[in-house]
């Protein structure tokens, strides 16, 4: 058992180890599929560093790509060559398939256009080197060659990829520019949410206010790390959630007034070294119509 899990409940430790929900982890323990040092373990038992953990996971059927029924899916190709493809992902589309999700995906949409991605990575995530939430729009780079996949994964791991976002957050952060360095992990009470949690994965977000309206502030954000929901979690922790982000505490009345059905968050800039040439390449994207309209409304009210 890794030292970083020492003292955690069994369900919390399994959730972190395997990326499953705590409910699913508790079900494994209840079924007798978890043992610590050859003894059955309950969900609330504590794990200890150095202990021998045995988990019997249920058999998983081989993943099959879903039939793509929306070949266009609103995906805009910004750049394409034999090694990489850069796209603008619209909101409402997942980066790749996942259990329980049946909507359109980037990988499915590109496949329907006849665009082949690298075969590296898990079956449902082939060619994927980073992701955006379903409700977040903006720039994504995907690998088309096996070499590019390894190279880009290394760049993300080494944090040499420059990812910049625009986020409209409620209120006015004080200070107006700064760095949020707070660990993130799954929310202890909500499997589908994340939170700032002691002992979580290191997460660093740099932000700067570029415009302020009476009710909200437009921030330019640079990510040093790339945790799931990182910007949304960090801004919520500052009590300045992204406008429209009801999952993380945004005001539903403000979202409704602005006509927003998702968080105001857009991946606006992406810079990386091209795997084939080593040259730094840079891409930019403007916020789509729904986000621009919401911001314009707030400007008129200020």
CORTAGI-V433433 format. One record per pair of residues at least 12 apart in sequence whose C-alpha atoms are under 10 Angstrom apart, sorted by sequence separation. I is the first residue (numbers start at 1). J is the second residue. D is the distance in Angstrom with one decimal. If there is no record, write none. Layout:
[[I,J,D] [I,J,D]]
This chain:
[[1,13,9.4] [5,17,8.8] [10,22,9.0] [11,23,7.5] [13,25,8.6] [14,26,8.7] [29,41,6.3] [30,42,6.6] [36,48,9.2] [41,53,9.5] [75,87,6.7] [76,88,5.1] [77,89,9.0] [92,104,7.9] [93,105,5.2] [94,106,6.3] [95,107,6.7] [96,108,7.5] [128,140,9.1] [129,141,7.4] [130,142,7.8] [183,195,8.3] [184,196,4.5] [185,197,5.8] [207,219,6.3] [208,220,5.3] [209,221,8.8] [236,248,6.0] [237,249,9.6] [243,255,6.5] [244,256,8.1] [270,282,5.8] [271,283,6.3] [9,22,9.9] [11,24,8.1] [12,25,7.6] [28,41,9.7] [29,42,5.3] [30,43,7.2] [37,50,9.7] [38,51,9.8] [39,52,9.8] [41,54,9.8] [75,88,6.1] [76,89,7.0] [92,105,8.8] [93,106,6.7] [94,107,8.7] [95,108,9.0] [96,109,9.8] [128,141,8.0] [129,142,6.2] [182,195,9.6] [183,196,5.5] [184,197,5.5] [185,198,8.5] [206,219,9.8] [207,220,5.7] [208,221,6.5] [232,245,7.7] [235,248,8.9] [236,249,6.8] [250,263,8.7] [269,282,7.4] [270,283,5.3] [271,284,8.8] [11,25,4.9] [12,26,8.8] [14,28,9.3] [28,42,9.1] [29,43,5.5] [37,51,6.1] [38,52,7.6] [39,53,9.4] [40,54,9.4] [74,88,8.7] [75,89,5.5] [76,90,8.3] [93,107,10.0] [94,108,9.6] [95,109,9.8] [127,141,9.2] [128,142,5.4] [129,143,7.1] [182,196,6.2] [183,197,5.9] [184,198,7.9] [185,199,8.1] [186,200,8.2] [206,220,8.4] [207,221,4.4] [208,222,8.9] [233,247,9.7] [234,248,9.8] [236,250,8.2] [244,258,8.6] [269,283,5.7] [270,284,6.6] [2,17,9.5] [10,25,7.7] [11,26,5.3] [14,29,9.7] [27,42,9.6] [28,43,8.4] [29,44,9.2] [36,51,6.6] [37,52,4.9] [38,53,8.0] [39,54,9.4] [74,89,7.5] [75,90,6.4] [127,142,5.6] [128,143,6.6] [181,196,9.8] [182,197,7.9] [183,198,6.5] [184,199,8.2] [185,200,4.8] [186,201,9.9] [206,221,5.6] [207,222,6.4] [232,247,9.0] [233,248,6.9] [243,258,9.3] [244,259,9.0] [245,260,9.1] [246,261,9.1] [247,262,9.5] [248,263,9.4] [268,283,8.2] [269,284,4.6] [270,285,8.9] [1,17,9.9] [10,26,7.8] [11,27,8.8] [26,42,7.7] [27,43,8.2] [29,45,9.8] [36,52,5.6] [37,53,6.4] [38,54,7.7] [73,89,9.1] [74,90,6.2] [75,91,9.9] [89,105,9.4] [90,106,9.4] [93,109,9.4] [108,124,9.8] [126,142,9.1] [127,143,4.7] [128,144,9.4] [182,198,8.4] [183,199,6.8] [184,200,4.8] [185,201,6.3] [205,221,7.0] [206,222,5.1] [207,223,8.7] [232,248,6.9] [233,249,9.8] [244,260,5.9] [245,261,8.5] [246,262,7.9] [247,263,9.0] [268,284,5.5] [269,285,6.4] [9,26,10.0] [11,28,8.7] [26,43,5.1] [35,52,8.1] [36,53,4.7] [37,54,8.0] [73,90,8.2] [74,91,9.1] [89,106,7.3] [107,124,8.4] [126,143,8.4] [127,144,6.4] [182,199,9.8] [183,200,4.7] [184,201,5.3] [185,202,9.1] [205,222,6.2] [206,223,6.3] [232,249,9.7] [243,260,8.3] [244,261,6.6] [245,262,6.0] [246,263,7.6] [267,284,8.6] [268,285,4.7] [269,286,9.0] [11,29,7.7] [25,43,7.4] [26,44,8.4] [35,53,5.9] [36,54,6.4] [74,92,9.7] [75,93,9.0] [88,106,9.8] [107,125,7.9] [126,144,9.3] [127,145,8.1] [182,200,8.4] [183,201,5.0] [184,202,6.6] [185,203,9.6] [204,222,9.0] [205,223,4.9] [206,224,7.5] [243,261,10.0] [244,262,5.4] [245,263,4.2] [267,285,7.4] [268,286,6.2] [10,29,8.0] [34,53,7.4] [35,54,5.1] [36,55,8.9] [73,92,9.4] [74,93,8.8] [87,106,9.1] [107,126,8.2] [127,146,8.2] [129,148,9.7] [182,201,8.5] [183,202,4.5] [184,203,6.3] [204,223,6.5] [205,224,6.0] [229,248,9.7] [243,262,8.3] [244,263,4.4] [245,264,7.3] [266,285,8.5] [267,286,8.8] [268,287,7.2] [14,34,9.4] [23,43,9.4] [34,54,5.8] [35,55,6.5] [73,93,7.7] [107,127,8.4] [126,146,9.9] [129,149,6.9] [182,202,6.5] [183,203,5.1] [184,204,9.6] [203,223,8.6] [204,224,5.4] [205,225,7.3] [242,262,9.4] [243,263,5.8] [244,264,6.1] [245,265,9.1] [266,286,8.3] [267,287,8.4] [22,43,9.0] [33,54,7.9] [34,55,4.7] [35,56,9.0] [107,128,8.4] [127,148,8.9] [128,149,7.8] [129,150,8.8] [181,202,7.4] [182,203,5.6] [183,204,8.1] [203,224,7.4] [204,225,5.7] [205,226,9.1] [242,263,5.9] [243,264,5.5] [244,265,9.3] [266,287,6.2] [33,55,5.6] [34,56,6.7] [106,128,9.7] [127,149,6.3] [129,151,9.7] [130,152,9.2] [181,203,5.9] [182,204,6.6] [202,224,9.9] [203,225,5.5] [204,226,8.5] [241,263,8.9] [242,264,5.8] [243,265,8.5] [265,287,8.5] [266,288,8.4] [11,34,9.9] [32,55,9.1] [33,56,5.0] [34,57,9.1] [87,110,9.8] [120,143,8.9] [126,149,9.0] [127,150,9.7] [129,152,6.6] [130,153,8.3] [140,163,9.8] [180,203,8.0] [181,204,4.5] [182,205,8.7] [202,225,7.7] [203,226,7.4] [204,227,9.1] [217,240,9.1] [219,242,9.9] [241,264,9.6] [242,265,7.1] [264,287,9.2] [10,34,8.6] [32,56,8.8] [33,57,7.4] [118,142,8.4] [119,143,9.1] [120,144,9.5] [128,152,9.6] [129,153,5.7] [139,163,9.1] [180,204,5.7] [181,205,6.6] [201,225,9.6] [202,226,9.7] [203,227,6.7] [207,231,9.6] [216,240,8.7] [218,242,9.6] [10,35,9.8] [31,56,9.8] [33,58,9.2] [117,142,7.4] [118,143,5.7] [119,144,8.3] [120,145,8.6] [121,146,9.6] [127,152,10.0] [128,153,9.0] [129,154,9.4] [139,164,9.5] [179,204,7.0] [180,205,5.1] [181,206,8.7] [202,227,8.6] [203,228,9.9] [205,230,7.8] [206,231,9.5] [216,241,9.9] [217,242,9.4] [218,243,10.0] [266,291,8.5] [10,36,9.4] [29,55,8.7] [97,123,9.7] [98,124,7.5] [117,143,6.0] [118,144,4.5] [119,145,7.9] [120,146,6.2] [127,153,10.0] [129,155,9.6] [130,156,8.0] [139,165,9.4] [179,205,5.6] [180,206,6.3] [201,227,8.0] [204,230,8.5] [205,231,7.0] [216,242,9.1] [217,243,9.4] [264,290,8.9] [265,291,8.1] [28,55,8.0] [29,56,9.7] [97,124,6.0] [98,125,9.1] [116,143,9.3] [117,144,4.1] [118,145,4.8] [119,146,6.9] [120,147,9.3] [129,156,7.8] [138,165,8.5] [178,205,8.5] [179,206,4.4] [180,207,8.1] [203,230,7.3] [204,231,9.3] [216,243,7.8] [264,291,6.1] [28,56,7.9] [96,124,6.5] [97,125,7.6] [116,144,6.5] [117,145,6.8] [118,146,5.3] [120,148,9.8] [121,149,8.4] [129,157,9.9] [137,165,9.9] [138,166,9.7] [178,206,5.9] [179,207,6.3] [203,231,9.6] [207,235,9.7] [215,243,9.8] [262,290,9.5] [263,291,8.9] [264,292,9.4] [14,43,9.4] [28,57,7.7] [96,125,6.0] [105,134,8.9] [115,144,8.5] [116,145,9.0] [117,146,8.7] [118,147,8.6] [120,149,6.8] [121,150,9.6] [177,206,7.8] [178,207,5.6] [179,208,8.9] [205,234,7.6] [261,290,9.0] [262,291,9.3] [11,41,9.9] [13,43,9.6] [25,55,9.9] [28,58,8.8] [75,105,9.6] [85,115,9.3] [95,125,8.5] [96,126,8.8] [104,134,9.8] [118,148,8.1] [119,149,8.9] [120,150,8.2] [177,207,5.5] [178,208,6.6] [204,234,8.9] [205,235,9.3] [260,290,7.0] [264,294,8.6] [10,41,7.5] [11,42,8.4] [12,43,8.4] [65,96,9.8] [66,97,8.0] [73,104,6.9] [75,106,7.4] [96,127,9.9] [103,134,9.8] [118,149,6.7] [176,207,8.1] [177,208,4.1] [178,209,9.3] [203,234,8.8] [232,263,8.4] [259,290,7.8] [260,291,7.6] [264,295,9.1] [10,42,7.0] [11,43,5.1] [12,44,8.8] [25,57,9.9] [65,97,7.8] [72,104,9.8] [73,105,8.0] [74,106,9.6] [85,117,8.7] [96,128,7.9] [117,149,9.3] [118,150,9.9] [175,207,9.9] [176,208,6.2] [177,209,6.0] [232,264,9.8] [258,290,9.0] [259,291,9.3] [9,42,8.9] [10,43,5.0] [11,44,6.8] [13,46,8.8] [14,47,9.9] [64,97,9.8] [70,103,9.4] [71,104,8.8] [73,106,8.0] [77,110,9.4] [84,117,8.5] [95,128,8.0] [175,208,9.0] [176,209,5.4] [177,210,9.2] [194,227,9.5] [195,228,9.9] [232,265,8.6] [258,291,9.1] [260,293,9.3] [9,43,6.6] [10,44,5.9] [11,45,8.4] [12,46,9.4] [13,47,7.5] [63,97,9.7] [69,103,9.4] [70,104,6.9] [71,105,9.7] [72,106,9.9] [75,109,7.4] [82,116,9.5] [83,117,8.8] [84,118,9.2] [106,140,9.6] [173,207,9.6] [175,209,9.1] [176,210,8.9] [194,228,7.6] [195,229,8.9] [196,230,9.4] [231,265,8.7] [259,293,8.6] [260,294,7.2] [1,36,9.3] [9,44,5.1] [10,45,5.6] [11,46,9.1] [12,47,9.6] [63,98,9.8] [68,103,9.2] [69,104,7.8] [70,105,9.1] [71,106,9.7] [73,108,9.1] [74,109,8.8] [75,110,8.2] [80,115,9.7] [82,117,9.4] [83,118,8.6] [95,130,8.7] [96,131,8.3] [107,142,9.3] [173,208,9.2] [174,209,9.8] [176,211,10.0] [193,228,9.3] [194,229,6.9] [195,230,8.8] [258,293,7.9] [259,294,7.1] [8,44,8.8] [9,45,5.5] [10,46,5.8] [11,47,9.7] [63,99,9.8] [66,102,8.2] [68,104,7.2] [72,108,9.8] [73,109,6.1] [95,131,5.9] [96,132,9.7] [106,142,9.8] [173,209,8.0] [176,212,9.7] [193,229,8.3] [194,230,8.3] [258,294,5.1] [8,45,8.3] [9,46,4.5] [10,47,6.1] [66,103,9.5] [67,104,9.6] [68,105,8.3] [71,108,7.6] [72,109,6.3] [73,110,9.1] [94,131,8.6] [95,132,6.4] [172,209,8.5] [195,232,9.4] [196,233,7.0] [257,294,8.8] [258,295,8.4] [7,45,9.2] [8,46,5.5] [9,47,6.3] [10,48,9.8] [66,104,9.2] [70,108,8.6] [71,109,5.0] [72,110,8.3] [94,132,7.5] [95,133,7.4] [96,134,9.6] [194,232,9.1] [195,233,5.8] [196,234,7.4] [258,296,9.5] [259,297,10.0] [7,46,5.5] [8,47,5.7] [9,48,9.6] [14,53,9.9] [66,105,9.5] [68,107,9.4] [69,108,8.8] [70,109,6.8] [71,110,7.4] [73,112,9.7] [93,132,9.3] [94,133,6.7] [95,134,7.1] [172,211,9.8] [173,212,9.9] [194,233,6.7] [195,234,8.1] [215,254,9.1] [255,294,8.8] [258,297,7.0] [6,46,7.9] [7,47,5.4] [8,48,7.8] [68,108,5.6] [69,109,8.6] [71,111,8.0] [72,112,7.9] [93,133,8.4] [94,134,4.6] [167,207,9.4] [169,209,9.9] [172,212,7.3] [193,233,8.8] [194,234,9.9] [196,236,9.5] [254,294,10.0] [257,297,9.3] [258,298,8.2] [5,46,9.5] [6,47,5.8] [7,48,5.7] [8,49,10.0] [14,55,8.9] [67,108,7.7] [68,109,6.6] [71,112,5.0] [72,113,7.5] [91,132,9.3] [92,133,8.8] [93,134,5.2] [94,135,8.2] [166,207,9.5] [168,209,9.6] [171,212,8.6] [172,213,8.7] [176,217,9.2] [195,236,8.9] [196,237,7.2] [5,47,7.1] [6,48,4.5] [7,49,8.0] [65,107,9.2] [66,108,7.5] [67,109,9.9] [68,110,9.5] [70,112,8.1] [71,113,6.3] [85,127,9.8] [90,132,10.0] [91,133,8.3] [92,134,5.2] [93,135,7.4] [94,136,9.2] [164,206,9.6] [165,207,9.3] [166,208,9.8] [167,209,9.6] [171,213,8.5] [172,214,8.7] [177,219,8.7] [179,221,9.6] [185,227,8.6] [186,228,9.2] [195,237,8.0] [5,48,7.2] [6,49,5.0] [10,53,9.9] [65,108,7.7] [68,111,8.1] [69,112,8.5] [71,114,9.6] [84,127,9.2] [89,132,8.2] [91,134,5.9] [92,135,5.5] [93,136,8.7] [164,207,9.6] [166,209,9.8] [168,211,9.3] [169,212,9.7] [170,213,9.7] [171,214,7.8] [172,215,8.0] [173,216,9.3] [176,219,8.9] [177,220,9.3] [178,221,9.8] [179,222,9.5] [180,223,10.0] [181,224,9.7] [184,227,7.3] [185,228,8.6] [3,47,9.7] [4,48,9.5] [5,49,7.0] [6,50,8.7] [67,111,10.0] [68,112,6.5] [89,133,9.9] [90,134,8.5] [91,135,4.7] [92,136,7.8] [93,137,8.7] [166,210,9.4] [168,212,9.3] [170,214,9.6] [171,215,5.5] [172,216,6.3] [173,217,7.7] [177,221,9.6] [179,223,9.8] [183,227,9.4] [184,228,8.5] [185,229,9.9] [2,47,9.6] [3,48,7.6] [4,49,7.8] [6,51,9.4] [67,112,9.0] [89,134,9.1] [90,135,8.2] [91,136,5.3] [92,137,8.3] [95,140,8.8] [168,213,10.0] [170,215,6.3] [171,216,4.5] [172,217,5.7] [179,224,10.0] [184,229,9.1] [185,230,9.7] [221,266,10.0] [222,267,9.9] [1,47,7.6] [2,48,8.3] [3,49,4.7] [65,111,10.0] [89,135,9.8] [90,136,7.4] [91,137,4.8] [169,215,8.8] [170,216,4.4] [171,217,6.2] [172,218,9.1] [173,219,9.4] [184,230,7.5] [218,264,9.6] [219,265,9.7] [221,267,9.3] [1,48,6.7] [2,49,5.6] [3,50,7.3] [89,136,8.0] [90,137,4.7] [91,138,8.2] [169,216,5.5] [170,217,6.4] [171,218,9.8] [172,219,9.8] [183,230,9.6] [218,265,9.9] [221,268,9.5] [222,269,9.3] [1,49,5.0] [2,50,6.8] [3,51,9.8] [89,137,5.3] [90,138,6.6] [168,216,6.5] [169,217,5.4] [170,218,9.0] [182,230,9.8] [185,233,9.8] [220,268,9.1] [221,269,9.9] [243,291,9.9] [1,50,5.0] [2,51,8.6] [88,137,7.1] [89,138,5.2] [90,139,9.2] [168,217,5.6] [169,218,6.4] [184,233,7.9] [220,269,10.0] [1,51,5.2] [2,52,9.9] [88,138,4.9] [89,139,6.2] [167,217,8.2] [168,218,4.4] [169,219,7.4] [184,234,8.5] [244,294,10.0] [1,52,6.2] [87,138,7.8] [88,139,4.6] [89,140,6.9] [167,218,5.8] [168,219,6.1] [180,231,9.6] [182,233,9.7] [183,234,9.3] [243,294,9.4] [1,53,6.4] [87,139,5.7] [88,140,6.3] [166,218,6.9] [167,219,5.2] [168,220,9.0] [182,234,7.6] [243,295,10.0] [1,54,9.9] [86,139,6.8] [87,140,5.4] [88,141,9.0] [166,219,5.7] [167,220,6.7] [181,234,8.7] [194,247,10.0] [195,248,9.2] [86,140,5.6] [87,141,6.5] [165,219,8.1] [166,220,4.9] [167,221,7.2] [180,234,6.9] [193,247,7.7] [194,248,9.1] [85,140,8.3] [86,141,4.4] [87,142,8.2] [165,220,5.9] [166,221,6.1] [180,235,8.7] [182,237,9.2] [192,247,9.5] [193,248,8.3] [85,141,5.7] [86,142,6.4] [164,220,7.0] [165,221,5.0] [166,222,9.0] [84,141,6.8] [85,142,5.4] [86,143,9.0] [164,221,5.5] [165,222,6.4] [180,237,9.5] [65,123,8.4] [66,124,9.7] [84,142,5.8] [85,143,6.5] [163,221,8.3] [164,222,4.7] [165,223,8.2] [180,238,8.8] [63,122,9.5] [64,123,8.2] [65,124,7.0] [83,142,8.8] [84,143,4.7] [85,144,6.9] [163,222,5.9] [164,223,6.7] [63,123,6.8] [64,124,7.9] [83,143,6.1] [84,144,5.1] [162,222,7.4] [163,223,5.9] [164,224,9.8] [62,123,8.9] [63,124,7.0] [78,139,8.6] [80,141,9.7] [82,143,8.9] [83,144,4.7] [84,145,7.2] [162,223,7.6] [163,224,8.1] [76,138,9.8] [77,139,9.7] [78,140,9.6] [79,141,9.1] [80,142,9.7] [81,143,9.8] [82,144,6.2] [83,145,4.9] [161,223,9.4] [162,224,8.1] [163,225,9.4] [173,235,9.0] [75,138,10.0] [76,139,9.5] [77,140,9.8] [78,141,9.7] [81,144,8.1] [82,145,6.8] [83,146,8.2] [161,224,8.9] [163,226,9.1] [169,232,9.5] [80,144,9.1] [81,145,9.7] [83,147,7.8] [84,148,6.8] [159,223,9.1] [160,224,8.9] [161,225,9.9] [167,231,8.4] [174,238,9.3] [83,148,5.7] [84,149,8.5] [159,224,6.6] [167,232,9.1] [170,235,9.2] [173,238,7.7] [82,148,9.3] [83,149,8.4] [158,224,10.0] [159,225,7.0] [165,231,9.0] [169,235,7.5] [170,236,9.5] [173,239,8.6] [158,225,9.7] [159,226,9.0] [169,236,9.0] [172,239,9.8] [173,240,6.8] [84,152,9.3] [156,224,9.7] [157,225,8.8] [167,235,9.4] [171,239,8.6] [172,240,7.4] [156,225,8.7] [157,226,9.4] [170,239,8.2] [171,240,6.1] [156,226,8.5] [169,239,9.3] [170,240,5.0] [171,241,8.7] [169,240,5.6] [170,241,5.9] [171,242,9.7] [168,240,9.3] [169,241,5.4] [170,242,6.2] [171,243,9.4] [168,241,8.5] [169,242,4.1] [170,243,5.7] [167,241,9.4] [168,242,5.6] [169,243,5.1] [170,244,9.1] [167,242,6.4] [168,243,5.8] [169,244,8.8] [167,243,8.2] [168,244,9.0] [169,245,9.3] [218,295,8.5] [217,295,9.5] [216,295,9.0] [170,250,7.5] [169,250,8.7] [170,251,8.3] [217,298,9.7] [213,295,8.8] [216,298,7.7] [213,296,9.9] [215,298,7.1] [216,299,9.5] [170,254,9.2] [213,297,9.9] [214,298,7.4] [215,299,9.3] [213,298,6.3] [214,299,8.0] [212,298,9.4] [213,299,5.9] [214,300,9.8] [215,301,8.8] [216,302,9.9] [212,299,8.6] [213,300,8.9] [214,301,7.4] [215,302,8.0] [211,299,9.6] [213,301,8.0] [214,302,5.1] [213,302,5.6] [212,302,9.0] [136,229,9.8] [132,226,9.9] [169,263,9.3] [131,226,8.9] [133,228,8.0] [168,263,8.5] [169,264,7.7] [130,226,8.3] [131,227,9.8] [132,228,8.6] [133,229,7.3] [167,263,8.6] [168,264,5.5] [169,265,9.0] [131,228,8.6] [132,229,8.7] [167,264,5.8] [168,265,6.7] [166,264,8.2] [167,265,4.6] [168,266,9.2] [166,265,5.9] [167,266,6.5] [165,265,7.0] [166,266,5.3] [167,267,8.8] [165,266,5.5] [166,267,6.5] [167,268,9.6] [164,266,8.8] [165,267,4.4] [166,268,6.2] [164,267,6.2] [165,268,5.0] [166,269,8.8] [163,267,7.5] [164,268,5.8] [165,269,6.5] [163,268,8.1] [164,269,4.7] [165,270,8.9] [163,269,5.9] [164,270,6.4] [162,269,7.7] [163,270,4.9] [164,271,8.7] [162,270,5.7] [163,271,6.7] [161,270,7.3] [162,271,5.0] [163,272,8.9] [135,245,9.2] [161,271,5.9] [162,272,6.5] [160,271,8.8] [161,272,4.9] [162,273,9.9] [160,272,7.1] [161,273,7.7] [159,272,9.9] [160,273,8.4] [156,272,9.0] [155,272,7.7] [155,273,8.0] [161,280,9.6] [152,272,8.2] [155,275,9.4] [162,282,8.9] [164,284,9.1] [165,285,9.7] [166,286,9.3] [167,287,9.9] [152,273,8.3] [166,287,8.1] [151,273,9.1] [152,274,8.4] [165,287,9.9] [151,274,8.8] [152,275,6.9] [168,291,8.9] [151,275,5.9] [167,291,9.7] [137,262,10.0] [150,275,9.0] [151,276,9.1] [135,261,8.7] [136,262,7.8] [137,263,9.6] [148,274,8.3] [149,275,8.6] [168,294,9.5] [135,262,5.7] [136,263,7.0] [137,264,9.0] [138,265,8.6] [139,266,8.2] [140,267,8.1] [148,275,5.4] [168,295,7.9] [134,262,9.2] [135,263,6.5] [136,264,7.7] [137,265,6.9] [138,266,5.3] [139,267,5.4] [140,268,9.9] [147,275,7.5] [148,276,7.5] [135,264,8.8] [136,265,5.7] [137,266,5.0] [138,267,4.2] [139,268,6.5] [140,269,9.5] [141,270,8.3] [147,276,8.5] [135,265,8.2] [136,266,5.9] [137,267,6.2] [138,268,5.9] [139,269,6.9] [140,270,7.9] [141,271,9.7] [145,275,9.6] [135,266,9.3] [136,267,7.5] [137,268,8.7] [138,269,8.3] [139,270,6.7] [141,272,9.3] [133,265,9.8] [138,270,9.5] [143,275,9.5] [132,266,9.4] [132,267,8.2] [141,283,10.0] [140,283,9.8] [139,283,7.9] [139,284,7.7] [138,284,8.9] [139,285,6.9] [138,285,6.6] [139,286,9.9] [137,285,9.6] [138,286,8.2] [137,286,10.0] [138,287,7.6] [137,287,7.9] [138,288,8.6] [137,288,7.9] [137,291,9.7] [22,186,9.2] [21,186,8.5] [22,187,9.8] [20,186,9.8] [21,187,10.0] [22,188,8.3] [19,186,9.2] [21,188,9.9] [22,189,8.8] [23,190,9.6] [24,191,9.6] [22,190,8.8] [23,191,7.7] [16,185,8.2] [21,190,8.8] [22,191,6.5] [92,261,10.0] [16,186,8.0] [21,191,5.3] [91,261,9.9] [92,262,8.8] [15,186,8.4] [20,191,8.4] [21,192,7.8] [91,262,8.0] [91,263,9.5] [12,186,9.1] [91,265,9.7] [91,266,9.2] [12,188,8.0] [15,191,9.2] [90,266,9.5] [89,266,9.6] [88,266,10.0] [89,267,9.1] [88,267,8.7] [88,268,9.3] [16,200,9.4] [86,270,9.3] [84,274,8.1] [83,274,8.6] [84,275,8.2] [83,275,7.4] [84,276,9.3] [83,276,7.3] [5,199,8.8] [82,276,9.6] [4,199,7.8] [4,200,9.5] [87,283,9.7] [88,284,9.6] [86,283,8.4] [88,285,7.5] [91,288,9.2] [87,285,9.8] [88,286,9.8] [90,288,8.1] [91,290,9.9] [88,288,10.0] [79,283,8.9] [78,283,8.2] [78,284,9.4] [78,285,9.3]]
